[in-house]
Structures are given as C-alpha cells and as structure tokens.
Amino acid sequence: MRIGIDKDVCIGAGQCALTAPSVFAQDDDGFSALLPGREDGGGDPLVREAARACPVQAITLHD
C-alpha cells in the first residue's frame, strides 16, 4: 500500500495521528506527516480507518 497526504488540503485536524499513531504524526506546523519508514503503512490495520477519519479527505491509499 502507498499512502499519500495532500498537504494543500490537510487542515491539521490530527485524526490520522490519533487513529494510527504508529504511521501518522503531525509536523511542526500541525499538519499530517508520515513517520519515517512508514510510507507503506507498515501493515497497520488502522491506516484505512485513519484515512476515513480525515475530515477533509487529505489522505489517499493506493494498493
């Protein structure tokens, strides 16, 4: 799986980091970021839920 984050759409709600903290974090400006080495989701089953939880749908998943 490949995870994409549209930085132009992200509003920094943090739902991704709350839902899948082993994959997502918030950068210094409060916007969504992938943790280093987790660009593929690392097999975390909560990645899909994190994408669904994004209020502005800034996260895309590609299998």
ABEGO torsion letter per residue (X at the ends): XBBBBBAAABAGAGAAAAABAAABBBBAAGBBBBBBGAAAGGGBAAAAAAAAABAAGABBBBX
